[in-house]
């Protein structure tokens, strides 16, 4: 899952970035409102969530939110604000924000809001993902194949989750990079192949039914065949 953080306070931005990365999220950060608006308009499909500060140089968070919704961009938006009055809250929802969080806040509260928002897609996702005999629970990060639990690192788990949300689809290395790693990640690195092979070894090793397929010259595919 990839998140865009728009926050001009360096210390707070770093806390959010470091905290989310430690939970396995890919995180990009911008501190300028105008640059953020341009990024959202040009690359919104790359993000699962936008965490947007209200008071920004160049363009306010409220203006960015309004413009984003006017352009029919539906990426979830979580606003960070110091304004606690009812009028301000109503203005945020009228502008198209999905939720808001009052400053100051604890990181765990932010994480809880992010998890809640990303569980509210346009079409409700199941609490568990199932492909063939693999079952993945995004909330508990538990994965089983058959009746056996398989342990993954955070990055491996995010890769498998991405595959399971897109079964039978050929995912290019660029697709995987964009959804798992940061915006400035070196796409010429072979790290994607390394991590996919780690996931494949844990899922398919020792089994007659191999589910993760290499599509030569393109990328990978998780097959849902029974």
Secondary structure, 3 states (H helix, E strand, C coil): CEEEEECCCHHHHHHHHHHHHHCCCEEEEECEHHHHHHHHHHHHHHCCEEEEECCCECCCHHHHHHHHHHCCCCCEEEEEECCCCHHHHHHHHHHCCCEEEECCCCHHHHHHHHHHHHCCCCCCCCCEEEECCEEEECCCCEEEECCEEECCCHHHHHHHHHHHHCCCCCEEHHHHHHHHCCCCCCCCCCHHHHHHHHHHHHHHCCCCCCCEEEECCCEEEECCCC
